[in-house]
């Protein structure tokens, strides 16, 4: 048995660490239980190709990215939105820059410098991070924690659950916590994910190739991001921005030449072809990358006489989302009707929840990390108020 801290945080991702920072700053004894050997593994992985912390844009547009289903966290995002996230990162000694699309990154383009500074701040506040401590549910009012030294029963005065979603299990987000909250969890679904495509043999040469300069549409969602032709199907930021609509059944349409109208295309393609093959005529008339032509041949054969409508709205045949564990994030999770406005479980006073384990989703582009930080801050403040009472 170990003397219980005033506050116990389950999970050392961005939401859990932010809750720990808020509680530690309020002068409380805080222990963070992390199931993995090191904290914030998914955060570090997300930063390998450039840590997109947030997005600098109008708040109404920012909130719209989360969809109406995430309305309960809107006040939290207004209280700790893009500007506040940037101020917080700069206070940790991380200079930032904003890209042409509004996405905000540390100058270092990595998560590790920010995480090191953050952990140092938490250490200065007396926050203890216990590694390889996995939450196993409750025994009455006690939390059961499996540790390298055996099973412990802890009875903190306040608990913040920040257990993550159900993707990238090897990094700690396996969704196993849902078994401890029966009847309160909306089913998990993949979000920001790729889609399976059975490519024909001629597409093998393009595996791994990015397709740039396109627009995507699925239902009411649109994107100008690029996609990647992978062995499993289609992936990349462009797909992620329309993946929610695709998951819900909307067909995917690619505009292979978004800066040209259908009439522009007809004018170019109407030039005399001579003895050129159709493929050579397309390549010379449109001056496009071979990957675009390969996609047209993959999904539009037999080619009609008028290709312009297909080039502007090429239907992509796919077989649904790739496995959930390969998704960047998940939809579903702990339902908001199980929580009060302070993110406290209605049936377990003194226990709060935050981060990806809540039932919201958002596209990549800084929205995910911002919401994790904002909900972690909100839960931490509510837990501090609970302890003060």
C-alpha positions as CSV (number, residue, x, y, z in Angstrom):
1,X,0.0,0.0,0.0
2,X,1.2,3.5,-0.8
3,X,-0.1,6.7,0.8
4,X,-2.6,8.1,-1.7
5,X,-1.9,11.5,-3.3
6,X,-4.5,14.2,-3.1
7,X,-4.9,13.9,-6.9
8,X,-4.3,10.9,-9.2
9,X,-4.1,11.4,-13.0
10,X,-4.5,8.2,-15.1
11,X,-2.5,8.7,-18.3
12,X,0.5,10.9,-19.2
13,X,-0.6,12.2,-22.5
14,X,-1.2,15.9,-23.2
15,X,-4.6,15.9,-21.4
16,X,-3.3,14.2,-18.3
17,X,-0.1,16.3,-18.1
18,X,-2.1,19.5,-18.5
19,X,-4.5,18.4,-15.7
20,X,-1.4,17.6,-13.5
21,X,0.1,21.0,-14.3
22,X,-3.1,22.8,-13.2
23,X,-3.4,20.7,-10.0
24,X,0.3,21.0,-9.1
25,X,0.2,24.8,-9.7
26,X,-2.7,24.9,-7.2
27,X,-0.5,23.4,-4.6
28,X,-1.9,19.9,-4.5
29,X,0.0,16.6,-4.3
30,X,-0.2,15.0,-7.7
31,X,0.7,11.5,-9.0
32,X,0.4,10.6,-12.7
33,X,0.0,6.9,-13.4
34,X,1.3,6.0,-16.9
35,X,0.9,2.5,-18.3
36,X,3.9,2.7,-20.6
37,X,7.6,3.0,-19.7
38,X,7.7,6.7,-20.7
39,X,5.1,9.5,-20.9
40,X,3.4,11.1,-23.9
41,X,4.4,8.5,-26.4
42,X,1.7,9.3,-28.9
43,X,2.5,13.0,-28.5
44,X,6.1,12.3,-29.4
45,X,5.1,10.2,-32.4
46,X,2.8,12.9,-33.6
47,X,5.7,15.3,-33.5
48,X,8.1,13.2,-35.6
49,X,7.1,14.9,-38.8
50,X,6.5,18.3,-37.2
51,X,4.4,18.9,-34.1
52,X,1.3,20.7,-35.2
53,X,0.2,22.3,-31.9
54,X,-2.8,24.3,-33.0
55,X,-4.3,26.3,-35.9
56,X,-4.3,30.1,-36.0
57,X,-7.8,30.9,-37.3
58,X,-11.0,32.6,-36.4
59,X,-12.6,31.0,-33.4
60,X,-15.9,30.2,-35.1
61,X,-14.1,28.4,-37.9
62,X,-11.9,26.7,-35.4
63,X,-14.9,25.3,-33.4
64,X,-16.6,24.3,-36.6
65,X,-13.9,21.7,-37.3
66,X,-15.1,19.7,-34.3
67,X,-18.7,19.4,-35.5
68,X,-21.9,20.0,-33.5
69,X,-21.4,16.7,-31.6
70,X,-18.5,18.3,-29.7
71,X,-20.5,21.3,-28.5
72,X,-19.9,20.5,-24.8
73,X,-16.2,21.3,-25.2
74,X,-16.7,24.6,-27.0
75,X,-16.5,26.6,-23.8
76,X,-13.2,24.8,-22.9
77,X,-11.8,25.6,-26.3
78,X,-12.8,29.2,-26.1
79,X,-11.1,29.4,-22.7
80,X,-7.9,27.7,-23.9
81,X,-7.8,28.0,-27.7
82,X,-5.2,28.6,-30.3
83,X,-3.8,31.8,-28.8
84,X,-3.6,30.3,-25.3
85,X,-1.9,27.2,-26.6
86,X,0.8,29.3,-28.3
87,X,1.3,31.4,-25.2
88,X,1.7,28.2,-23.1
89,X,4.2,26.7,-25.5
90,X,6.3,30.0,-25.6
91,X,6.3,30.1,-21.8
92,X,8.0,26.7,-22.0
93,X,10.7,28.2,-24.0
94,X,9.5,27.0,-27.4
95,X,9.5,29.6,-30.2
96,X,6.7,29.0,-32.8
97,X,5.9,29.7,-36.4
98,X,2.7,29.7,-38.4
99,X,2.6,28.1,-41.8
100,X,0.7,29.3,-44.8
101,X,-2.4,27.3,-43.9
102,X,-2.5,28.6,-40.4
103,X,-1.0,25.6,-38.8
104,X,1.3,26.4,-35.8
105,X,4.5,24.5,-35.1
106,X,7.5,24.8,-32.8
107,X,10.6,26.1,-34.6
108,X,12.3,22.8,-33.6
109,X,9.6,20.9,-35.6
110,X,9.7,18.2,-32.9
111,X,7.8,17.3,-29.8
112,X,10.7,16.3,-27.6
113,X,12.1,19.8,-26.7
114,X,8.6,20.9,-25.6
115,X,8.0,17.7,-23.7
116,X,11.3,17.9,-21.8
117,X,10.6,21.5,-20.8
118,X,7.0,20.5,-19.7
119,X,8.2,17.6,-17.6
120,X,10.8,19.8,-15.9
121,X,8.0,22.3,-15.0
122,X,5.9,19.4,-13.6
123,X,8.8,18.2,-11.6
124,X,9.3,21.6,-10.2
125,X,5.7,21.5,-9.0
126,X,6.2,18.2,-7.2
127,X,4.3,16.2,-9.7
128,X,5.3,12.5,-9.6
129,X,5.1,10.4,-12.8
130,X,4.9,6.6,-12.1
131,X,5.7,4.5,-15.1
132,X,4.2,1.1,-15.9
133,X,1.3,1.8,-13.6
134,X,-1.9,0.6,-15.3
135,X,-5.4,1.3,-14.1
136,X,-7.4,-1.8,-13.5
137,X,-10.8,-0.3,-12.5
138,X,-12.3,0.3,-9.1
139,X,-12.8,-1.8,-6.0
140,X,-15.5,0.1,-4.2
141,X,-14.1,3.6,-3.7
142,X,-10.4,2.6,-4.4
143,X,-8.6,2.6,-7.7
144,X,-6.8,-0.6,-8.5
145,X,-3.4,0.1,-10.1
146,X,-1.2,-2.7,-11.4
147,X,2.4,-1.7,-10.8
148,X,5.8,-3.5,-11.3
149,X,5.6,-4.1,-7.5
150,X,2.2,-5.6,-7.6
151,X,-1.4,-4.4,-7.3
152,X,-2.1,-1.2,-5.3
153,X,-5.3,0.3,-4.0
154,X,-5.3,4.1,-4.0
155,X,-8.0,6.4,-2.7
156,X,-7.1,9.9,-3.9
157,X,-9.4,12.8,-3.0
158,X,-9.7,13.6,-6.8
159,X,-9.0,11.5,-9.9
160,X,-8.6,12.7,-13.5
161,X,-9.0,10.0,-16.1
162,X,-7.0,10.8,-19.3
163,X,-6.8,7.4,-20.8
164,X,-6.7,8.3,-24.5
165,X,-8.8,6.8,-27.4
166,X,-8.5,3.5,-29.0
167,X,-5.9,3.8,-31.8
168,X,-2.2,3.2,-31.8
169,X,-2.4,0.7,-28.9
170,X,1.4,0.2,-28.9
171,X,1.7,3.8,-27.8
172,X,-0.8,3.4,-25.0
173,X,-4.2,4.3,-26.5
174,X,-5.9,0.9,-26.5
175,X,-9.4,1.8,-25.2
176,X,-9.2,-1.0,-22.6
177,X,-10.5,1.5,-20.0
178,X,-14.0,1.4,-21.5
179,X,-14.6,-1.9,-19.7
180,X,-14.4,0.0,-16.4
181,X,-17.2,2.4,-17.4
182,X,-20.0,0.1,-18.7
183,X,-23.0,1.8,-20.3
184,X,-21.3,5.1,-20.5
185,X,-19.1,4.8,-23.6
186,X,-20.2,5.5,-27.2
187,X,-18.7,2.8,-29.6
188,X,-15.2,3.6,-30.9
189,X,-14.8,4.3,-34.6
190,X,-11.7,5.2,-36.5
191,X,-11.1,8.9,-37.3
192,X,-8.4,10.6,-39.4
193,X,-7.8,7.3,-41.1
194,X,-6.9,5.9,-44.5
195,X,-9.3,3.8,-46.7
196,X,-8.6,0.4,-48.2
197,X,-8.3,0.2,-52.0
198,X,-7.5,-3.0,-54.0
199,X,-5.1,-1.5,-56.5
200,X,-4.7,-3.1,-59.9
201,X,-1.2,-4.3,-60.9
202,X,-0.4,-1.1,-62.9
203,X,-0.6,1.0,-59.7
204,X,2.2,-0.9,-58.0
205,X,4.8,1.5,-59.4
206,X,3.1,4.4,-57.6
207,X,3.0,2.9,-54.1
208,X,4.3,5.5,-51.6
209,X,3.8,8.3,-54.1
210,X,2.1,11.5,-52.8
211,X,-0.6,13.1,-55.0
212,X,-0.4,16.9,-54.8
213,X,-2.4,19.7,-56.2
214,X,-5.8,18.1,-55.9
215,X,-9.1,18.8,-54.1
216,X,-11.2,16.2,-52.3
217,X,-14.9,16.2,-51.5
218,X,-17.1,13.8,-49.5
219,X,-20.5,15.0,-48.6
220,X,-20.2,18.5,-47.1
221,X,-16.5,18.1,-46.2
222,X,-13.8,19.3,-48.6
223,X,-10.0,19.4,-48.6
224,X,-7.1,20.7,-50.6
225,X,-4.6,18.5,-48.9
226,X,-2.5,15.8,-50.6
227,X,-3.0,12.1,-50.4
228,X,-0.6,9.1,-50.5
229,X,-1.0,6.0,-52.6
230,X,-0.1,3.3,-50.1
231,X,0.0,-0.5,-50.4
232,X,-3.2,-0.7,-48.3
233,X,-5.1,2.1,-50.0
234,X,-5.2,5.9,-49.7
235,X,-3.9,7.8,-46.8
236,X,-2.7,11.3,-45.9
237,X,-3.9,14.7,-44.6
238,X,-6.2,15.3,-47.5
239,X,-8.1,12.1,-46.8
240,X,-8.2,12.7,-43.1
241,X,-10.0,16.0,-43.5
242,X,-12.9,14.3,-45.3
243,X,-12.7,10.9,-43.4
244,X,-15.7,11.6,-41.1
245,X,-18.1,12.0,-44.1
246,X,-16.5,9.0,-45.9
247,X,-16.9,6.8,-42.7
248,X,-20.6,7.8,-42.7
249,X,-21.0,6.7,-46.3
250,X,-20.4,9.7,-48.5
251,X,-18.6,8.9,-51.7
252,X,-15.1,10.3,-52.3
253,X,-14.7,12.5,-55.3
254,X,-11.3,13.8,-56.4
255,X,-10.8,17.0,-58.4
256,X,-7.5,16.2,-60.2
257,X,-7.1,19.8,-61.6
258,X,-8.9,22.1,-59.1
259,X,-7.4,25.3,-60.6
260,X,-9.0,24.6,-64.0
261,X,-12.6,24.6,-65.0
262,X,-14.3,21.9,-67.0
263,X,-14.3,24.2,-70.0
264,X,-10.6,24.9,-69.6
265,X,-10.0,21.1,-69.6
266,X,-12.2,20.6,-72.7
267,X,-10.2,23.3,-74.5
268,X,-6.9,21.7,-73.7
269,X,-8.0,18.1,-74.4
270,X,-9.7,19.3,-77.6
271,X,-6.4,20.1,-79.3
272,X,-5.6,17.7,-82.2
273,X,-4.2,14.4,-80.9
274,X,-2.6,13.2,-84.1
275,X,-1.1,9.7,-83.7
276,X,-0.5,10.1,-80.0
277,X,-2.0,7.6,-77.6
278,X,-4.7,8.8,-75.3
279,X,-2.2,8.5,-72.4
280,X,0.4,10.7,-74.1
281,X,-2.3,13.2,-75.2
282,X,-3.5,13.6,-71.6
283,X,0.1,13.9,-70.3
284,X,1.1,16.6,-72.8
285,X,-2.2,18.5,-72.8
286,X,-2.6,18.7,-69.0
287,X,1.1,18.6,-67.9
288,X,0.1,16.7,-64.8
289,X,2.0,14.3,-62.5
290,X,1.9,10.7,-63.6
291,X,0.2,9.7,-60.3
292,X,-2.9,11.8,-61.3
293,X,-3.1,10.0,-64.7
294,X,-2.7,6.7,-63.0
295,X,-5.7,7.4,-60.7
296,X,-7.8,8.5,-63.7
297,X,-7.0,5.2,-65.5
298,X,-7.6,3.2,-62.3
299,X,-11.1,4.6,-61.6
300,X,-12.5,5.9,-64.9
301,X,-12.0,3.1,-67.4
302,X,-13.4,2.7,-70.0
303,X,-12.6,6.4,-70.7
304,X,-15.6,8.4,-72.0
305,X,-15.2,10.9,-74.8
306,X,-15.7,13.8,-72.5
307,X,-13.1,13.4,-69.7
308,X,-13.6,16.8,-68.1
309,X,-16.4,15.8,-65.7
310,X,-14.4,12.8,-64.4
311,X,-11.2,14.9,-64.0
312,X,-13.2,17.4,-61.9
313,X,-15.0,14.7,-59.9
314,X,-13.3,11.3,-60.1
315,X,-15.2,8.8,-57.9
316,X,-12.8,6.6,-55.9
317,X,-13.8,3.1,-55.2
318,X,-12.7,1.9,-51.8
319,X,-13.6,-0.8,-49.2
320,X,-14.0,1.3,-46.1
321,X,-11.7,2.5,-43.4
322,X,-8.4,0.9,-42.6
323,X,-8.2,-0.8,-39.2
324,X,-8.9,1.4,-36.2
325,X,-5.5,0.8,-34.6
326,X,-3.9,2.4,-37.7
327,X,-6.1,5.5,-37.4
328,X,-4.6,8.8,-36.1
329,X,-7.5,9.1,-33.6
330,X,-10.9,7.7,-32.8
331,X,-14.5,8.9,-32.6
332,X,-16.7,7.7,-29.8
333,X,-15.7,7.4,-26.1
334,X,-17.0,8.5,-22.8
335,X,-20.4,10.2,-23.4
336,X,-20.9,13.7,-22.2
337,X,-24.3,12.8,-20.7
338,X,-22.3,10.8,-18.2
339,X,-20.4,13.9,-17.1
340,X,-21.3,17.3,-15.5
341,X,-20.1,20.6,-16.9
342,X,-16.8,20.2,-15.0
343,X,-16.2,16.8,-16.7
344,X,-16.9,15.0,-13.5
345,X,-18.5,11.6,-13.7
346,X,-22.1,11.9,-12.4
347,X,-22.0,8.5,-10.8
348,X,-18.6,8.9,-9.2
349,X,-18.0,12.3,-7.5
350,X,-14.4,13.4,-7.5
351,X,-13.6,11.6,-10.7
352,X,-13.1,13.7,-13.8
353,X,-12.2,12.8,-17.4
354,X,-10.4,14.6,-20.3
355,X,-8.7,14.3,-23.6
356,X,-9.3,11.8,-26.4
357,X,-11.3,9.4,-24.2
358,X,-14.2,11.8,-24.4
359,X,-16.8,11.5,-27.2
360,X,-15.5,14.1,-29.7
361,X,-13.5,14.0,-32.9
362,X,-11.7,16.5,-35.0
363,X,-9.5,16.5,-38.1
364,X,-5.7,16.7,-37.9
365,X,-4.2,20.2,-38.2
366,X,-3.8,21.2,-34.6
367,X,-7.3,20.5,-33.5
368,X,-6.6,17.3,-31.7
369,X,-3.8,18.5,-29.5
370,X,-5.6,21.8,-28.7
371,X,-8.7,20.0,-27.5
372,X,-6.7,17.5,-25.4
373,X,-4.9,20.5,-23.7
374,X,-8.1,22.4,-23.3
375,X,-10.1,19.5,-21.7
376,X,-7.2,18.6,-19.5
377,X,-7.0,22.1,-18.2
378,X,-10.7,22.2,-17.6
379,X,-10.8,18.9,-15.8
380,X,-7.7,20.0,-13.7
381,X,-9.4,23.2,-12.7
382,X,-12.6,21.4,-11.8
383,X,-10.7,18.9,-9.8
384,X,-8.8,21.7,-8.0
385,X,-12.1,23.4,-7.1
386,X,-13.4,20.0,-5.8
387,X,-10.4,19.7,-3.6
388,X,-10.7,23.2,-2.4
389,X,-14.3,22.5,-1.3
